[in-house]
Amino acid sequence: MTVNRRTLLGAAAAAPVWGALPYRSARAQAANTIRIGVLNDQSDLYRDISGPGSTHAVRLAVQESGITQTGVNVEVIQADHQNKADVGSTVARQWMDRDGVDLIVDVPTSSVALAVSGLVRERNKVFINSGAATSDLTGAACSPNTIHWTYDTYMLAKGTGGAMVAAGGNTWFFITADYAFGHALERDTSAFVTAAGGRVLGSVRTPFPGTTDFSSFLQQAQRSRARVIGLANAGGDTINSIKQAGEFRITRGGTKLAGLLVFVTDVHSLGLETAQGLVLTETFYWDLNDRTRALTQRLGAMPGNLRPSMVQAGCYSGVLHYLKAVRDMGVAAAKASGAEAVTRMKAMPTNDDAFGEGQIRPDGRKIHPAYLFEVKTPAESRGPWDYYKLVSTIPAEEAFRPIAQGGCALVRS
């Protein structure tokens, strides 16, 4: 497939971040420069949850790391992968081979993230995944150069899927986005349903990207008479599914919708009248505590006048920790080996205003608590963006798949 001119220009246009150094030779400047590439959906289904907002969050992390005050130059570039693995691979390869990018961050769309992870390993750079969900990134496809930062399909399945089963939703039908993310989310949620004594009555795969009419898929799910229709999709697909389910009265008769990956920006798009009562799992909510509110205030005006999503918070958190490791080991060593930089990151505890205290496991899974939320009714909301009420907290050590069960080759038995 041919990469369009807009994508290539976006990949190549590097913008220096705070703290540029005085003039020096090009070679010396490059040797003392860390280049970060934010690769995500800048224009389509996942723009609101990642997009320009992730770049905005990365720039704040660079500023707050203090690394430029030590004489290190940091440059941030961004590109649109268009939710296509071949486009994302082409941009990532060009960044690393031609533009000297040391770290690639974000990369929603699991098929793109899996491809990028392999390329980063080949070139011994660093990949901090915040946007993609597939738990395979810390399982069969784990890499010494990749960290899976924010959330994954196992966490979503345990949080939202587990809560729905506990509430009596013992028969399920899945509407699944037909790519790596949807498949992994259906797989992981099905495992929780069957382990709890429930049954999966069927599933239907929806083309990705490009599906906007979910009516036939919803009606097929309704005919199954499942108590729960699991939406194994995200972003604009989830928004359209929920809206159309309301239009076709899919939930009459007691059928429940399970939005297995719902973001605060999705709730904002849906409105509380439509979204009220949805149960969802996230690892970051802007109004969760004093630290998340402080971070949201420092981020200031986000692109589109939105509140930060957990994906964007993950980009901030991951880059902040990476730059701490760079300061600790030195720029030359960090640029020489991405695997060594990741090893240093794993050895250092994490602590920031997005997720609080945490750690990175040997399989590359970043560990922190997850939260089960219920969307408020319009009457319960105190104002704009006051959308969630906390149902329960899933402790960090329980939120993600046990390390021994992932099948990651990096884990020694």
VENRAZI-V162503 format. One record per residue. RES is the residue in three letters. OMEGA is omega in radians with two decimals (999 if undefined). Layout:
# VENRAZI-V162503
res;omega
RES;OMEGA
RES;OMEGA
This chain:
# VENRAZI-V162503
res;omega
MET;3.13
THR;3.09
VAL;-3.07
ASN;-3.05
ARG;-3.14
ARG;3.14
THR;-3.11
LEU;3.10
LEU;3.12
GLY;-3.14
ALA;-3.02
ALA;-3.01
ALA;-3.13
ALA;3.14
ALA;3.13
PRO;3.10
VAL;-3.03
TRP;2.97
GLY;3.12
ALA;-3.07
LEU;3.02
PRO;-3.09
TYR;3.00
ARG;3.14
SER;-3.11
ALA;-3.12
ARG;3.12
ALA;3.13
GLN;-3.13
ALA;-3.12
ALA;-3.10
ASN;-3.11
THR;2.98
ILE;3.13
ARG;-3.09
ILE;3.09
GLY;3.08
VAL;-3.06
LEU;-3.08
ASN;3.11
ASP;-3.11
GLN;-2.94
SER;-2.98
ASP;-2.95
LEU;-3.01
TYR;-3.12
ARG;-3.05
ASP;-3.10
ILE;3.12
SER;2.97
GLY;-3.14
PRO;3.12
GLY;3.08
SER;3.09
THR;3.09
HIS;-3.13
ALA;3.11
VAL;-3.14
ARG;3.07
LEU;3.12
ALA;3.10
VAL;-3.14
GLN;-3.05
GLU;3.10
SER;-3.11
GLY;-3.03
ILE;3.14
THR;3.11
GLN;3.10
THR;3.12
GLY;3.11
VAL;3.08
ASN;3.10
VAL;3.09
GLU;3.13
VAL;3.04
ILE;-3.12
GLN;3.08
ALA;3.14
ASP;3.12
HIS;3.05
GLN;-3.13
ASN;-3.12
LYS;-3.06
ALA;-3.12
ASP;3.09
VAL;3.13
GLY;3.13
SER;3.14
THR;3.13
VAL;-3.11
ALA;3.14
ARG;3.12
GLN;3.13
TRP;-3.05
MET;-3.05
ASP;-3.04
ARG;-2.97
ASP;3.06
GLY;3.11
VAL;-3.11
ASP;-3.07
LEU;2.97
ILE;-3.03
VAL;3.07
ASP;3.06
VAL;2.94
PRO;-3.04
THR;-2.97
SER;3.13
SER;3.10
VAL;-3.10
ALA;3.12
LEU;3.11
ALA;-3.13
VAL;3.14
SER;3.10
GLY;3.12
LEU;3.14
VAL;3.11
ARG;3.13
GLU;-3.06
ARG;3.08
ASN;3.03
LYS;-3.13
VAL;3.05
PHE;3.01
ILE;-3.14
ASN;3.03
SER;-2.97
GLY;-3.10
ALA;-2.99
ALA;-2.97
THR;3.13
SER;3.08
ASP;3.13
LEU;3.01
THR;3.08
GLY;-3.09
ALA;-3.10
ALA;-3.11
CYS;-3.07
SER;3.07
PRO;-3.12
ASN;-3.05
THR;2.98
ILE;3.09
HIS;-2.84
TRP;-2.75
THR;-3.07
TYR;3.00
ASP;-3.04
THR;3.09
TYR;3.14
MET;3.12
LEU;-3.14
ALA;-3.13
LYS;-3.11
GLY;-3.07
THR;-3.14
GLY;3.13
GLY;3.13
ALA;-3.14
MET;3.11
VAL;3.14
ALA;-3.14
ALA;3.08
GLY;3.14
GLY;-3.00
ASN;3.01
THR;-2.98
TRP;2.94
PHE;-3.05
PHE;2.90
ILE;-2.86
THR;3.02
ALA;-2.97
ASP;2.97
TYR;-2.93
ALA;-3.13
PHE;-3.11
GLY;3.14
HIS;-3.12
ALA;-3.13
LEU;3.07
GLU;3.13
ARG;-3.07
ASP;3.11
THR;3.10
SER;3.14
ALA;3.10
PHE;-3.13
VAL;-3.10
THR;3.11
ALA;3.14
ALA;3.11
GLY;3.13
GLY;-3.11
ARG;3.01
VAL;-3.05
LEU;3.13
GLY;3.10
SER;3.07
VAL;-3.12
ARG;3.14
THR;-3.13
PRO;3.13
PHE;-0.23
PRO;3.00
GLY;3.12
THR;3.06
THR;-3.13
ASP;-3.11
PHE;-3.01
SER;-3.11
SER;3.12
PHE;3.11
LEU;3.13
GLN;3.06
GLN;3.09
ALA;-3.14
GLN;-3.13
ARG;3.11
SER;-3.09
ARG;3.05
ALA;3.11
ARG;-3.12
VAL;2.97
ILE;-3.10
GLY;3.13
LEU;3.13
ALA;3.12
ASN;-3.06
ALA;3.03
GLY;-3.11
GLY;3.10
ASP;3.11
THR;3.13
ILE;-3.14
ASN;3.13
SER;-3.10
ILE;3.11
LYS;-3.10
GLN;3.04
ALA;3.08
GLY;-3.13
GLU;-3.10
PHE;3.11
ARG;-3.10
ILE;-3.05
THR;3.09
ARG;-3.11
GLY;3.03
GLY;3.07
THR;-3.13
LYS;2.99
LEU;3.04
ALA;3.03
GLY;-2.99
LEU;3.00
LEU;-3.12
VAL;3.14
PHE;-3.14
VAL;3.09
THR;3.06
ASP;3.11
VAL;3.11
HIS;3.13
SER;-3.12
LEU;-3.02
GLY;-3.08
LEU;3.14
GLU;3.13
THR;-3.00
ALA;-3.04
GLN;3.10
GLY;3.10
LEU;3.04
VAL;-3.07
LEU;-3.13
THR;3.06
GLU;3.06
THR;3.13
PHE;2.99
TYR;-2.99
TRP;-3.07
ASP;-3.09
LEU;-3.08
ASN;-3.09
ASP;-3.10
ARG;3.13
THR;3.09
ARG;3.12
ALA;3.10
LEU;3.13
THR;3.12
GLN;3.14
ARG;3.08
LEU;3.07
GLY;-3.08
ALA;3.09
MET;3.07
PRO;-3.13
GLY;-3.11
ASN;3.13
LEU;2.95
ARG;-3.12
PRO;3.05
SER;3.09
MET;3.08
VAL;3.13
GLN;3.06
ALA;3.11
GLY;3.08
CYS;3.08
TYR;-3.06
SER;-3.10
GLY;3.14
VAL;3.09
LEU;-3.12
HIS;3.10
TYR;-3.11
LEU;3.01
LYS;3.11
ALA;3.10
VAL;3.10
ARG;-3.07
ASP;-3.04
MET;-3.12
GLY;-3.07
VAL;-3.08
ALA;-3.13
ALA;-3.14
ALA;3.13
LYS;-3.09
ALA;-3.08
SER;3.06
GLY;3.14
ALA;3.11
GLU;3.08
ALA;3.10
VAL;3.08
THR;3.10
ARG;3.11
MET;3.13
LYS;-3.11
ALA;-3.08
MET;3.05
PRO;3.11
THR;3.10
ASN;3.14
ASP;-3.06
ASP;3.12
ALA;-3.00
PHE;-3.11
GLY;-3.11
GLU;3.12
GLY;3.13
GLN;3.08
ILE;-3.10
ARG;3.09
PRO;3.14
ASP;3.13
GLY;3.14
ARG;3.02
LYS;-3.03
ILE;3.04
HIS;-3.12
PRO;2.97
ALA;-3.01
TYR;3.04
LEU;-3.12
PHE;2.93
GLU;-3.14
VAL;-3.09
LYS;2.96
THR;3.07
PRO;-3.12
ALA;-3.11
GLU;-3.08
SER;-3.13
ARG;-3.13
GLY;-3.11
PRO;3.08
TRP;3.02
ASP;-2.92
TYR;-2.97
TYR;2.84
LYS;-3.06
LEU;3.10
VAL;3.13
SER;3.08
THR;3.06
ILE;-3.07
PRO;-3.07
ALA;-3.07
GLU;3.13
GLU;-2.99
ALA;-3.03
PHE;-3.08
ARG;3.06
PRO;-3.00
ILE;-3.11
ALA;-3.07
GLN;-3.04
GLY;-3.10
GLY;3.14
CYS;-3.11
ALA;-3.14
LEU;-3.08
VAL;3.13
ARG;-3.13
SER;999
